[in-house]
């Protein structure tokens, strides 16, 4: 079954030093104060940090799953349709990868394996 907004919340908040804060009338998730995920579109998708080069490749490879919102085109963010995800494990990999991009060095140093794809 595809993950939903509650799965996003549960997994995001399980990552070290993560807090939830409402901004722009939607839930946002932050590590040490830096945003790494949001739940826009009536909580049917997430927006996560993603380097622009990788983002463009993701969108081309899996357009059903990933897209770029117009107002985020200039930023290193990508949207992910929750219904297109295989399972919680895929969601966890995506959230943890975004978390790594926002986390300060001290957290990265103390959680070196976090954000790396899970062994399948």
C-alpha positions, -999 to +999 in steps of 0.1 A: +000+000+000+012+035-008+024+057+020+001+085+032+006+118+051+006+100+085+035+078+072+054+110+061+049+125+095+059+093+114+090+087+093+101+124+091+098+128+129+118+096+135+148+113+119+172+129+144+165+164+156+135+168+134+105+190+143+072+197+125+061+233+120+031+247+101+042+272+074+023+285+044-007+266+058+009+232+055+031+209+076+068+213+072+096+192+086+129+207+097+162+194+110+180+218+133+157+245+120+163+239+083+134+227+062+138+193+044+102+183+036+067+197+032+033+182+027+015+203+001-014+194-023-038+184+004-011+161+018-011+138-013+025+147-022+057+158-005+083+183-015+119+174-006+154+188-012+171+174-043+201+187-062+190+202-095+210+178-117+195+147-099+160+163-098+159+167-136+170+131-141+143+118-116+116+137-133+126+124-167+130+088-155+098+087-134+074+115-143+045+097-127+063+098-094+083+131-095+076+166-108+088+202-103+064+228-090+066+260-110+074+282-080+102+258-070+119+255-104+147+278-093+154+258-061+168+224-054+134+208-045+113+181-061+077+170-056+069+133-050+034+118-054+028+096-024+004+073-043+032+065-068+056+053-041+060+016-036+062+014+002+073+030+035+109+020+027+110+041-005+095+070+014+120+066+042+149+066+017+136+098+000+130+116+034+163+106+048+182+117+017+165+151+020+173+152+057+210+146+050+210+177+026+197+199+054+213+184+085+243+202+101+277+184+100+274+174+137+243+153+130+257+139+098+288+128+117+268+111+144+244+093+120+267+083+091+244+057+076+212+078+077+200+087+042+219+059+024+195+036+006+184+007+027+196-028+017+168-045-001 
